[in-house]
Amino acid sequence: QVQLVESGGGLVQPGGSRRLSCVASGFIPDFYAIGWFRQAPGKEREGVSCISSSDYTNYADSVKGRFTISKDNAKNTVYLQMNSLKPEDTAVYYCNQGPIWGQGTLVTVSS
C-alpha cells in the first residue's frame, strides 16, 4: 500500500529553522512530482513547493528564498528545509504525490 509519512514538525521561534521529511513507501510512479502543501487554521490548503522527477523545483512566492525542497531517491525521502520562519508559516504541512496525501505534521512558529 502506498503511503507518505511526514515528520519534523514542532515549535520553533520566529527566525528559526526546521526541516520536514516525507518518506514514501510502496510503489508510486516516478512521473508524479512530490509537493509540500500547508493549511493554516481557518484557511484553505495551499501549495508551498514541489519537486519533479527531473529535480525541477517550484516555490510559492511567500516562501521563495527561505524554503528549499530536495530529495534523496535512495531513501525515498523528500525534505523541506525551512529557514527564517515567520509566525504566518504556522500550519499543518502535508506531503503529496499524485493521489496520495500524508497525515500532516504541525509547525508552530511562535515566541
Biopython code that builds the backbone (N, CA, C, O; Angstrom):
import numpy as np
from Bio.PDB.StructureBuilder import StructureBuilder

atoms = [
    (1, "GLN", "N", (0.847, -1.184, 0.000)),
    (1, "GLN", "CA", (0.000, 0.000, 0.000)),
    (1, "GLN", "C", (0.888, 1.241, 0.000)),
    (1, "GLN", "O", (1.848, 1.339, 0.764)),
    (2, "VAL", "N", (0.544, 2.190, -0.878)),
    (2, "VAL", "CA", (1.316, 3.410, -0.979)),
    (2, "VAL", "C", (1.043, 4.301, 0.221)),
    (2, "VAL", "O", (-0.101, 4.473, 0.640)),
    (3, "GLN", "N", (2.112, 4.863, 0.763)),
    (3, "GLN", "CA", (1.966, 5.692, 1.946)),
    (3, "GLN", "C", (3.017, 6.807, 1.952)),
    (3, "GLN", "O", (4.155, 6.607, 1.528)),
    (4, "LEU", "N", (2.616, 7.978, 2.438)),
    (4, "LEU", "CA", (3.541, 9.088, 2.659)),
    (4, "LEU", "C", (3.471, 9.448, 4.132)),
    (4, "LEU", "O", (2.385, 9.637, 4.679)),
    (5, "VAL", "N", (4.628, 9.542, 4.773)),
    (5, "VAL", "CA", (4.665, 9.842, 6.198)),
    (5, "VAL", "C", (5.565, 11.041, 6.429)),
    (5, "VAL", "O", (6.760, 11.004, 6.137)),
    (6, "GLU", "N", (4.969, 12.117, 6.964)),
    (6, "GLU", "CA", (5.736, 13.322, 7.262)),
    (6, "GLU", "C", (6.247, 13.294, 8.693)),
    (6, "GLU", "O", (5.668, 12.642, 9.563)),
    (7, "SER", "N", (7.327, 14.005, 8.921)),
    (7, "SER", "CA", (7.855, 14.196, 10.264)),
    (7, "SER", "C", (8.674, 15.479, 10.296)),
    (7, "SER", "O", (9.011, 16.051, 9.259)),
    (8, "GLY", "N", (8.987, 15.917, 11.518)),
    (8, "GLY", "CA", (9.844, 17.081, 11.663)),
    (8, "GLY", "C", (9.145, 18.330, 12.167)),
    (8, "GLY", "O", (9.796, 19.344, 12.419)),
    (9, "GLY", "N", (7.847, 18.273, 12.314)),
    (9, "GLY", "CA", (7.134, 19.436, 12.811)),
    (9, "GLY", "C", (7.433, 19.698, 14.282)),
    (9, "GLY", "O", (8.041, 18.876, 14.966)),
    (10, "GLY", "N", (6.993, 20.859, 14.750)),
    (10, "GLY", "CA", (7.203, 21.212, 16.138)),
    (10, "GLY", "C", (7.122, 22.705, 16.336)),
    (10, "GLY", "O", (6.707, 23.448, 15.446)),
    (11, "LEU", "N", (7.526, 23.134, 17.519)),
    (11, "LEU", "CA", (7.508, 24.554, 17.861)),
    (11, "LEU", "C", (8.875, 25.166, 17.565)),
    (11, "LEU", "O", (9.908, 24.618, 17.949)),
    (12, "VAL", "N", (8.865, 26.299, 16.883)),
    (12, "VAL", "CA", (10.110, 26.972, 16.543)),
    (12, "VAL", "C", (9.899, 28.470, 16.711)),
    (12, "VAL", "O", (8.807, 28.981, 16.462)),
    (13, "GLN", "N", (10.926, 29.157, 17.125)),
    (13, "GLN", "CA", (10.836, 30.603, 17.316)),
    (13, "GLN", "C", (10.926, 31.333, 15.982)),
    (13, "GLN", "O", (11.536, 30.832, 15.038)),
    (14, "PRO", "N", (10.329, 32.500, 15.901)),
    (14, "PRO", "CA", (10.475, 33.306, 14.679)),
    (14, "PRO", "C", (11.944, 33.515, 14.330)),
    (14, "PRO", "O", (12.773, 33.791, 15.197)),
    (15, "GLY", "N", (12.242, 33.377, 13.054)),
    (15, "GLY", "CA", (13.623, 33.470, 12.603)),
    (15, "GLY", "C", (14.373, 32.158, 12.623)),
    (15, "GLY", "O", (15.487, 32.067, 12.108)),
    (16, "GLY", "N", (13.769, 31.142, 13.214)),
    (16, "GLY", "CA", (14.412, 29.847, 13.326)),
    (16, "GLY", "C", (14.250, 28.993, 12.086)),
    (16, "GLY", "O", (13.685, 29.423, 11.081)),
    (17, "SER", "N", (14.755, 27.774, 12.177)),
    (17, "SER", "CA", (14.727, 26.836, 11.046)),
    (17, "SER", "C", (14.134, 25.501, 11.476)),
    (17, "SER", "O", (14.120, 25.143, 12.654)),
    (18, "ARG", "N", (13.656, 24.797, 10.491)),
    (18, "ARG", "CA", (13.091, 23.463, 10.720)),
    (18, "ARG", "C", (13.200, 22.690, 9.417)),
    (18, "ARG", "O", (13.054, 23.257, 8.335)),
    (19, "ARG", "N", (13.463, 21.375, 9.527)),
    (19, "ARG", "CA", (13.483, 20.540, 8.333)),
    (19, "ARG", "C", (12.404, 19.478, 8.439)),
    (19, "ARG", "O", (12.375, 18.697, 9.390)),
    (20, "LEU", "N", (11.530, 19.457, 7.468)),
    (20, "LEU", "CA", (10.495, 18.441, 7.394)),
    (20, "LEU", "C", (10.957, 17.314, 6.461)),
    (20, "LEU", "O", (11.690, 17.538, 5.499)),
    (21, "SER", "N", (10.503, 16.101, 6.778)),
    (21, "SER", "CA", (10.806, 14.946, 5.944)),
    (21, "SER", "C", (9.513, 14.262, 5.523)),
    (21, "SER", "O", (8.529, 14.251, 6.262)),
    (22, "CYS", "N", (9.532, 13.700, 4.336)),
    (22, "CYS", "CA", (8.395, 12.922, 3.831)),
    (22, "CYS", "C", (8.953, 11.628, 3.260)),
    (22, "CYS", "O", (9.662, 11.639, 2.254)),
    (23, "VAL", "N", (8.631, 10.520, 3.903)),
    (23, "VAL", "CA", (9.105, 9.219, 3.454)),
    (23, "VAL", "C", (7.997, 8.517, 2.693)),
    (23, "VAL", "O", (6.872, 8.400, 3.179)),
    (24, "ALA", "N", (8.325, 8.049, 1.495)),
    (24, "ALA", "CA", (7.358, 7.353, 0.655)),
    (24, "ALA", "C", (7.606, 5.853, 0.708)),
    (24, "ALA", "O", (8.744, 5.395, 0.614)),
    (25, "SER", "N", (6.540, 5.106, 0.856)),
    (25, "SER", "CA", (6.653, 3.650, 0.822)),
    (25, "SER", "C", (5.634, 3.111, -0.171)),
    (25, "SER", "O", (4.607, 3.739, -0.429)),
    (26, "GLY", "N", (5.927, 1.953, -0.717)),
    (26, "GLY", "CA", (5.056, 1.416, -1.737)),
    (26, "GLY", "C", (5.418, 1.998, -3.089)),
    (26, "GLY", "O", (6.260, 2.891, -3.185)),
    (27, "PHE", "N", (4.791, 1.497, -4.117)),
    (27, "PHE", "CA", (5.142, 1.943, -5.462)),
    (27, "PHE", "C", (4.349, 3.174, -5.852)),
    (27, "PHE", "O", (3.119, 3.167, -5.812)),
    (28, "ILE", "N", (5.038, 4.211, -6.221)),
    (28, "ILE", "CA", (4.416, 5.424, -6.754)),
    (28, "ILE", "C", (5.113, 5.735, -8.067)),
    (28, "ILE", "O", (6.334, 5.890, -8.079)),
    (29, "PRO", "N", (4.395, 5.832, -9.161)),
    (29, "PRO", "CA", (5.049, 6.154, -10.425)),
    (29, "PRO", "C", (5.899, 7.398, -10.319)),
    (29, "PRO", "O", (5.438, 8.413, -9.796)),
    (30, "ASP", "N", (7.115, 7.349, -10.797)),
    (30, "ASP", "CA", (8.018, 8.471, -10.560)),
    (30, "ASP", "C", (7.753, 9.665, -11.461)),
    (30, "ASP", "O", (8.452, 10.674, -11.370)),
    (31, "PHE", "N", (6.743, 9.565, -12.339)),
    (31, "PHE", "CA", (6.441, 10.764, -13.114)),
    (31, "PHE", "C", (5.646, 11.779, -12.321)),
    (31, "PHE", "O", (5.463, 12.917, -12.754)),
    (32, "TYR", "N", (5.166, 11.354, -11.133)),
    (32, "TYR", "CA", (4.472, 12.306, -10.279)),
    (32, "TYR", "C", (5.490, 13.187, -9.566)),
    (32, "TYR", "O", (6.467, 12.685, -9.010)),
    (33, "ALA", "N", (5.269, 14.475, -9.580)),
    (33, "ALA", "CA", (6.046, 15.363, -8.733)),
    (33, "ALA", "C", (5.616, 15.151, -7.284)),
    (33, "ALA", "O", (4.508, 14.691, -7.009)),
    (34, "ILE", "N", (6.504, 15.491, -6.379)),
    (34, "ILE", "CA", (6.174, 15.444, -4.950)),
    (34, "ILE", "C", (6.077, 16.875, -4.460)),
    (34, "ILE", "O", (6.937, 17.708, -4.746)),
    (35, "GLY", "N", (5.021, 17.143, -3.720)),
    (35, "GLY", "CA", (4.810, 18.510, -3.275)),
    (35, "GLY", "C", (4.573, 18.624, -1.790)),
    (35, "GLY", "O", (4.149, 17.674, -1.131)),
    (36, "TRP", "N", (4.850, 19.795, -1.280)),
    (36, "TRP", "CA", (4.500, 20.150, 0.094)),
    (36, "TRP", "C", (3.382, 21.185, 0.032)),
    (36, "TRP", "O", (3.454, 22.163, -0.712)),
    (37, "PHE", "N", (2.353, 20.946, 0.828)),
    (37, "PHE", "CA", (1.247, 21.871, 0.979)),
    (37, "PHE", "C", (1.140, 22.222, 2.456)),
    (37, "PHE", "O", (1.718, 21.546, 3.307)),
    (38, "ARG", "N", (0.406, 23.273, 2.752)),
    (38, "ARG", "CA", (0.171, 23.607, 4.151)),
    (38, "ARG", "C", (-1.230, 24.184, 4.316)),
    (38, "ARG", "O", (-1.809, 24.756, 3.393)),
    (39, "GLN", "N", (-1.745, 24.012, 5.521)),
    (39, "GLN", "CA", (-3.058, 24.552, 5.836)),
    (39, "GLN", "C", (-2.998, 25.198, 7.202)),
    (39, "GLN", "O", (-2.802, 24.525, 8.214)),
    (40, "ALA", "N", (-3.167, 26.506, 7.225)),
    (40, "ALA", "CA", (-3.188, 27.253, 8.469)),
    (40, "ALA", "C", (-4.602, 27.238, 9.050)),
    (40, "ALA", "O", (-5.565, 27.020, 8.314)),
    (41, "PRO", "N", (-4.739, 27.464, 10.338)),
    (41, "PRO", "CA", (-6.071, 27.465, 10.966)),
    (41, "PRO", "C", (-7.012, 28.446, 10.277)),
    (41, "PRO", "O", (-6.681, 29.619, 10.105)),
    (42, "GLY", "N", (-8.173, 27.965, 9.888)),
    (42, "GLY", "CA", (-9.177, 28.821, 9.269)),
    (42, "GLY", "C", (-8.907, 29.180, 7.826)),
    (42, "GLY", "O", (-9.632, 29.989, 7.247)),
    (43, "LYS", "N", (-7.875, 28.594, 7.227)),
    (43, "LYS", "CA", (-7.530, 28.920, 5.843)),
    (43, "LYS", "C", (-7.555, 27.671, 4.977)),
    (43, "LYS", "O", (-7.550, 26.548, 5.480)),
    (44, "GLU", "N", (-7.581, 27.885, 3.663)),
    (44, "GLU", "CA", (-7.552, 26.770, 2.740)),
    (44, "GLU", "C", (-6.132, 26.230, 2.592)),
    (44, "GLU", "O", (-5.148, 26.924, 2.846)),
    (45, "ARG", "N", (-6.062, 24.973, 2.174)),
    (45, "ARG", "CA", (-4.762, 24.368, 1.917)),
    (45, "ARG", "C", (-4.115, 25.054, 0.716)),
    (45, "ARG", "O", (-4.778, 25.337, -0.282)),
    (46, "GLU", "N", (-2.816, 25.315, 0.826)),
    (46, "GLU", "CA", (-2.111, 25.988, -0.255)),
    (46, "GLU", "C", (-0.816, 25.257, -0.587)),
    (46, "GLU", "O", (-0.218, 24.610, 0.273)),
    (47, "GLY", "N", (-0.396, 25.366, -1.824)),
    (47, "GLY", "CA", (0.849, 24.765, -2.239)),
    (47, "GLY", "C", (2.030, 25.562, -1.740)),
    (47, "GLY", "O", (2.002, 26.793, -1.744)),
    (48, "VAL", "N", (3.065, 24.871, -1.312)),
    (48, "VAL", "CA", (4.274, 25.503, -0.793)),
    (48, "VAL", "C", (5.438, 25.313, -1.760)),
    (48, "VAL", "O", (6.105, 26.273, -2.146)),
    (49, "SER", "N", (5.669, 24.062, -2.145)),
    (49, "SER", "CA", (6.794, 23.763, -3.010)),
    (49, "SER", "C", (6.599, 22.387, -3.624)),
    (49, "SER", "O", (5.871, 21.556, -3.082)),
    (50, "CYS", "N", (7.251, 22.148, -4.753)),
    (50, "CYS", "CA", (7.201, 20.812, -5.339)),
    (50, "CYS", "C", (8.507, 20.542, -6.075)),
    (50, "CYS", "O", (9.241, 21.459, -6.442)),
    (51, "ILE", "N", (8.770, 19.255, -6.278)),
    (51, "ILE", "CA", (9.967, 18.836, -6.995)),
    (51, "ILE", "C", (9.574, 17.715, -7.943)),
    (51, "ILE", "O", (8.874, 16.779, -7.557)),
    (52, "SER", "N", (10.030, 17.818, -9.185)),
    (52, "SER", "CA", (9.659, 16.830, -10.192)),
    (52, "SER", "C", (10.645, 15.674, -10.212)),
    (52, "SER", "O", (11.664, 15.693, -9.521)),
    (53, "SER", "N", (10.327, 14.672, -11.012)),
    (53, "SER", "CA", (11.221, 13.524, -11.131)),
    (53, "SER", "C", (12.563, 13.932, -11.734)),
    (53, "SER", "O", (13.570, 13.256, -11.524)),
    (54, "SER", "N", (12.580, 15.016, -12.470)),
    (54, "SER", "CA", (13.836, 15.510, -13.054)),
    (54, "SER", "C", (14.451, 16.630, -12.220)),
    (54, "SER", "O", (15.330, 17.355, -12.686)),
    (55, "ASP", "N", (13.972, 16.763, -10.966)),
    (55, "ASP", "CA", (14.519, 17.709, -9.987)),
    (55, "ASP", "C", (14.205, 19.173, -10.293)),
    (55, "ASP", "O", (14.867, 20.074, -9.778)),
    (56, "TYR", "N", (13.205, 19.404, -11.121)),
    (56, "TYR", "CA", (12.741, 20.784, -11.290)),
    (56, "TYR", "C", (11.976, 21.177, -10.033)),
    (56, "TYR", "O", (11.135, 20.418, -9.552)),
    (57, "THR", "N", (12.262, 22.350, -9.507)),
    (57, "THR", "CA", (11.612, 22.788, -8.269)),
    (57, "THR", "C", (10.792, 24.050, -8.494)),
    (57, "THR", "O", (11.059, 24.838, -9.402)),
    (58, "ASN", "N", (9.797, 24.216, -7.649)),
    (58, "ASN", "CA", (8.932, 25.389, -7.718)),
    (58, "ASN", "C", (8.538, 25.781, -6.307)),
    (58, "ASN", "O", (8.404, 24.924, -5.433)),
    (59, "TYR", "N", (8.351, 27.084, -6.082)),
    (59, "TYR", "CA", (8.040, 27.576, -4.747)),
    (59, "TYR", "C", (6.934, 28.626, -4.797)),
    (59, "TYR", "O", (6.816, 29.389, -5.755)),
    (60, "ALA", "N", (6.138, 28.641, -3.748)),
    (60, "ALA", "CA", (5.184, 29.735, -3.587)),
    (60, "ALA", "C", (5.957, 31.020, -3.318)),
    (60, "ALA", "O", (7.025, 30.992, -2.706)),
    (61, "ASP", "N", (5.418, 32.145, -3.776)),
    (61, "ASP", "CA", (6.100, 33.423, -3.574)),
    (61, "ASP", "C", (6.381, 33.695, -2.100)),
    (61, "ASP", "O", (7.397, 34.297, -1.753)),
    (62, "SER", "N", (5.486, 33.252, -1.248)),
    (62, "SER", "CA", (5.604, 33.544, 0.182)),
    (62, "SER", "C", (6.783, 32.840, 0.848)),
    (62, "SER", "O", (7.183, 33.213, 1.950)),
    (63, "VAL", "N", (7.344, 31.821, 0.185)),
    (63, "VAL", "CA", (8.441, 31.072, 0.813)),
    (63, "VAL", "C", (9.730, 31.130, -0.007)),
    (63, "VAL", "O", (10.757, 30.609, 0.428)),
    (64, "LYS", "N", (9.693, 31.747, -1.169)),
    (64, "LYS", "CA", (10.887, 31.830, -2.013)),
    (64, "LYS", "C", (12.033, 32.484, -1.270)),
    (64, "LYS", "O", (11.861, 33.514, -0.619)),
    (65, "GLY", "N", (13.208, 31.874, -1.374)),
    (65, "GLY", "CA", (14.384, 32.398, -0.701)),
    (65, "GLY", "C", (14.513, 31.953, 0.739)),
    (65, "GLY", "O", (15.555, 32.162, 1.360)),
    (66, "ARG", "N", (13.465, 31.338, 1.286)),
    (66, "ARG", "CA", (13.512, 30.872, 2.678)),
    (66, "ARG", "C", (13.408, 29.347, 2.777)),
    (66, "ARG", "O", (14.031, 28.741, 3.649)),
    (67, "PHE", "N", (12.643, 28.739, 1.909)),
    (67, "PHE", "CA", (12.429, 27.289, 1.942)),
    (67, "PHE", "C", (13.175, 26.643, 0.775)),
    (67, "PHE", "O", (13.319, 27.231, -0.297)),
    (68, "THR", "N", (13.645, 25.414, 1.013)),
    (68, "THR", "CA", (14.311, 24.650, -0.037)),
    (68, "THR", "C", (13.800, 23.221, -0.011)),
    (68, "THR", "O", (13.806, 22.566, 1.032)),
    (69, "ILE", "N", (13.359, 22.744, -1.161)),
    (69, "ILE", "CA", (12.908, 21.358, -1.287)),
    (69, "ILE", "C", (14.021, 20.536, -1.919)),
    (69, "ILE", "O", (14.723, 21.004, -2.815)),
    (70, "SER", "N", (14.172, 19.308, -1.442)),
    (70, "SER", "CA", (15.184, 18.411, -2.003)),
    (70, "SER", "C", (14.706, 16.977, -1.812)),
    (70, "SER", "O", (13.737, 16.727, -1.096)),
    (71, "LYS", "N", (15.391, 16.044, -2.455)),
    (71, "LYS", "CA", (15.008, 14.647, -2.283)),
    (71, "LYS", "C", (16.225, 13.755, -2.293)),
    (71, "LYS", "O", (17.260, 14.079, -2.874)),
    (72, "ASP", "N", (16.074, 12.623, -1.634)),
    (72, "ASP", "CA", (17.077, 11.573, -1.601)),
    (72, "ASP", "C", (16.396, 10.322, -2.139)),
    (72, "ASP", "O", (15.652, 9.653, -1.422)),
    (73, "ASN", "N", (16.653, 10.014, -3.396)),
    (73, "ASN", "CA", (15.973, 8.883, -4.030)),
    (73, "ASN", "C", (16.301, 7.552, -3.361)),
    (73, "ASN", "O", (15.459, 6.657, -3.295)),
    (74, "ALA", "N", (17.517, 7.431, -2.870)),
    (74, "ALA", "CA", (17.925, 6.178, -2.223)),
    (74, "ALA", "C", (17.115, 5.920, -0.953)),
    (74, "ALA", "O", (16.906, 4.772, -0.562)),
    (75, "LYS", "N", (16.665, 6.996, -0.317)),
    (75, "LYS", "CA", (15.901, 6.861, 0.922)),
    (75, "LYS", "C", (14.406, 7.081, 0.699)),
    (75, "LYS", "O", (13.627, 7.070, 1.652)),
    (76, "ASN", "N", (14.006, 7.282, -0.556)),
    (76, "ASN", "CA", (12.592, 7.572, -0.859)),
    (76, "ASN", "C", (12.062, 8.710, 0.007)),
    (76, "ASN", "O", (10.939, 8.652, 0.508)),
    (77, "THR", "N", (12.874, 9.731, 0.173)),
    (77, "THR", "CA", (12.535, 10.816, 1.095)),
    (77, "THR", "C", (12.656, 12.171, 0.412)),
    (77, "THR", "O", (13.597, 12.433, -0.337)),
    (78, "VAL", "N", (11.686, 13.016, 0.691)),
    (78, "VAL", "CA", (11.715, 14.399, 0.242)),
    (78, "VAL", "C", (11.787, 15.291, 1.472)),
    (78, "VAL", "O", (11.103, 15.052, 2.467)),
    (79, "TYR", "N", (12.611, 16.305, 1.396)),
    (79, "TYR", "CA", (12.811, 17.213, 2.523)),
    (79, "TYR", "C", (12.290, 18.613, 2.192)),
    (79, "TYR", "O", (12.250, 19.020, 1.031)),
    (80, "LEU", "N", (11.899, 19.327, 3.225)),
    (80, "LEU", "CA", (11.594, 20.745, 3.087)),
    (80, "LEU", "C", (12.372, 21.472, 4.179)),
    (80, "LEU", "O", (12.011, 21.421, 5.355)),
    (81, "GLN", "N", (13.437, 22.142, 3.776)),
    (81, "GLN", "CA", (14.234, 22.931, 4.712)),
    (81, "GLN", "C", (13.604, 24.317, 4.800)),
    (81, "GLN", "O", (13.469, 25.014, 3.794)),
    (82, "MET", "N", (13.224, 24.704, 6.000)),
    (82, "MET", "CA", (12.536, 25.973, 6.203)),
    (82, "MET", "C", (13.415, 26.870, 7.075)),
    (82, "MET", "O", (13.719, 26.523, 8.216)),
    (83, "ASN", "N", (13.814, 27.995, 6.552)),
    (83, "ASN", "CA", (14.647, 28.957, 7.273)),
    (83, "ASN", "C", (13.898, 30.276, 7.428)),
    (83, "ASN", "O", (12.905, 30.532, 6.748)),
    (84, "SER", "N", (14.394, 31.095, 8.329)),
    (84, "SER", "CA", (13.798, 32.420, 8.567)),
    (84, "SER", "C", (12.289, 32.319, 8.750)),
    (84, "SER", "O", (11.524, 33.062, 8.137)),
    (85, "LEU", "N", (11.884, 31.405, 9.588)),
    (85, "LEU", "CA", (10.457, 31.139, 9.764)),
    (85, "LEU", "C", (9.738, 32.330, 10.388)),
    (85, "LEU", "O", (10.289, 33.058, 11.213)),
    (86, "LYS", "N", (8.491, 32.501, 9.963)),
    (86, "LYS", "CA", (7.650, 33.598, 10.431)),
    (86, "LYS", "C", (6.396, 33.027, 11.074)),
    (86, "LYS", "O", (6.017, 31.895, 10.774)),
    (87, "PRO", "N", (5.751, 33.772, 11.939)),
    (87, "PRO", "CA", (4.507, 33.278, 12.547)),
    (87, "PRO", "C", (3.473, 32.867, 11.497)),
    (87, "PRO", "O", (2.699, 31.938, 11.729)),
    (88, "GLU", "N", (3.449, 33.533, 10.372)),
    (88, "GLU", "CA", (2.476, 33.184, 9.336)),
    (88, "GLU", "C", (2.805, 31.870, 8.625)),
    (88, "GLU", "O", (2.014, 31.402, 7.806)),
    (89, "ASP", "N", (3.944, 31.277, 8.920)),
    (89, "ASP", "CA", (4.256, 29.939, 8.396)),
    (89, "ASP", "C", (3.626, 28.841, 9.246)),
    (89, "ASP", "O", (3.685, 27.664, 8.891)),
    (90, "THR", "N", (3.029, 29.223, 10.357)),
    (90, "THR", "CA", (2.360, 28.239, 11.206)),
    (90, "THR", "C", (1.243, 27.540, 10.441)),
    (90, "THR", "O", (0.346, 28.188, 9.901)),
    (91, "ALA", "N", (1.307, 26.214, 10.401)),
    (91, "ALA", "CA", (0.332, 25.444, 9.629)),
    (91, "ALA", "C", (0.615, 23.955, 9.807)),
    (91, "ALA", "O", (1.668, 23.559, 10.308)),
    (92, "VAL", "N", (-0.339, 23.152, 9.387)),
    (92, "VAL", "CA", (-0.080, 21.728, 9.209)),
    (92, "VAL", "C", (0.485, 21.558, 7.799)),
    (92, "VAL", "O", (-0.120, 22.000, 6.822)),
    (93, "TYR", "N", (1.625, 20.926, 7.704)),
    (93, "TYR", "CA", (2.308, 20.721, 6.432)),
    (93, "TYR", "C", (2.061, 19.292, 5.959)),
    (93, "TYR", "O", (2.254, 18.329, 6.701)),
    (94, "TYR", "N", (1.632, 19.184, 4.709)),
    (94, "TYR", "CA", (1.295, 17.893, 4.124)),
    (94, "TYR", "C", (2.201, 17.593, 2.933)),
    (94, "TYR", "O", (2.582, 18.486, 2.176)),
    (95, "CYS", "N", (2.528, 16.332, 2.793)),
    (95, "CYS", "CA", (3.263, 15.838, 1.644)),
    (95, "CYS", "C", (2.261, 15.208, 0.672)),
    (95, "CYS", "O", (1.299, 14.563, 1.088)),
    (96, "ASN", "N", (2.496, 15.402, -0.604)),
    (96, "ASN", "CA", (1.564, 14.879, -1.612)),
    (96, "ASN", "C", (2.315, 14.355, -2.817)),
    (96, "ASN", "O", (3.292, 14.950, -3.270)),
    (97, "GLN", "N", (1.842, 13.230, -3.329)),
    (97, "GLN", "CA", (2.344, 12.729, -4.598)),
    (97, "GLN", "C", (1.189, 12.061, -5.330)),
    (97, "GLN", "O", (0.643, 11.066, -4.853)),
    (98, "GLY", "N", (0.816, 12.597, -6.481)),
    (98, "GLY", "CA", (-0.330, 12.070, -7.215)),
    (98, "GLY", "C", (-1.578, 12.143, -6.351)),
    (98, "GLY", "O", (-1.911, 13.203, -5.820)),
    (99, "PRO", "N", (-2.281, 10.995, -6.209)),
    (99, "PRO", "CA", (-3.498, 10.992, -5.394)),
    (99, "PRO", "C", (-3.243, 10.744, -3.911)),
    (99, "PRO", "O", (-4.189, 10.681, -3.126)),
    (100, "ILE", "N", (-2.005, 10.606, -3.526)),
    (100, "ILE", "CA", (-1.659, 10.209, -2.158)),
    (100, "ILE", "C", (-1.275, 11.420, -1.310)),
    (100, "ILE", "O", (-0.507, 12.282, -1.738)),
    (101, "TRP", "N", (-1.826, 11.463, -0.107)),
    (101, "TRP", "CA", (-1.515, 12.520, 0.868)),
    (101, "TRP", "C", (-1.020, 11.883, 2.157)),
    (101, "TRP", "O", (-1.466, 10.806, 2.554)),
    (102, "GLY", "N", (-0.077, 12.581, 2.804)),
    (102, "GLY", "CA", (0.334, 12.170, 4.130)),
    (102, "GLY", "C", (-0.649, 12.684, 5.167)),
    (102, "GLY", "O", (-1.634, 13.347, 4.841)),
    (103, "GLN", "N", (-0.361, 12.365, 6.427)),
    (103, "GLN", "CA", (-1.268, 12.741, 7.507)),
    (103, "GLN", "C", (-1.014, 14.157, 8.013)),
    (103, "GLN", "O", (-1.840, 14.720, 8.731)),
    (104, "GLY", "N", (0.120, 14.730, 7.643)),
    (104, "GLY", "CA", (0.448, 16.093, 8.033)),
    (104, "GLY", "C", (1.312, 16.157, 9.279)),
    (104, "GLY", "O", (1.285, 15.258, 10.119)),
    (105, "THR", "N", (2.075, 17.228, 9.385)),
    (105, "THR", "CA", (2.887, 17.497, 10.561)),
    (105, "THR", "C", (2.763, 18.986, 10.875)),
    (105, "THR", "O", (2.877, 19.836, 9.992)),
    (106, "LEU", "N", (2.528, 19.279, 12.150)),
    (106, "LEU", "CA", (2.241, 20.650, 12.560)),
    (106, "LEU", "C", (3.525, 21.422, 12.836)),
    (106, "LEU", "O", (4.394, 20.964, 13.578)),
    (107, "VAL", "N", (3.630, 22.590, 12.232)),
    (107, "VAL", "CA", (4.720, 23.520, 12.501)),
    (107, "VAL", "C", (4.118, 24.771, 13.131)),
    (107, "VAL", "O", (3.234, 25.405, 12.554)),
    (108, "THR", "N", (4.600, 25.114, 14.304)),
    (108, "THR", "CA", (4.133, 26.306, 15.001)),
    (108, "THR", "C", (5.308, 27.258, 15.175)),
    (108, "THR", "O", (6.322, 26.904, 15.775)),
    (109, "VAL", "N", (5.164, 28.451, 14.653)),
    (109, "VAL", "CA", (6.210, 29.459, 14.769)),
    (109, "VAL", "C", (5.731, 30.514, 15.753)),
    (109, "VAL", "O", (4.828, 31.297, 15.460)),
    (110, "SER", "N", (6.348, 30.518, 16.910)),
    (110, "SER", "CA", (5.900, 31.414, 17.969)),
    (110, "SER", "C", (7.007, 31.617, 18.981)),
    (110, "SER", "O", (7.839, 30.735, 19.195)),
    (111, "SER", "N", (7.012, 32.790, 19.602)),
    (111, "SER", "CA", (7.976, 33.044, 20.670)),
    (111, "SER", "C", (7.349, 32.739, 22.022)),
    (111, "SER", "O", (8.003, 32.891, 23.054)),
]
sb = StructureBuilder()
sb.init_structure("model")
sb.init_model(0)
sb.init_chain("A")
sb.init_seg("    ")
for serial, (resi, resn, name, xyz) in enumerate(atoms, 1):
    if name == "N":
        sb.init_residue(resn, " ", resi, " ")
    sb.init_atom(name, np.array(xyz, "f"), 0.0, 1.0, " ", f" {name:<3s}", serial, name[0])
structure = sb.get_structure()
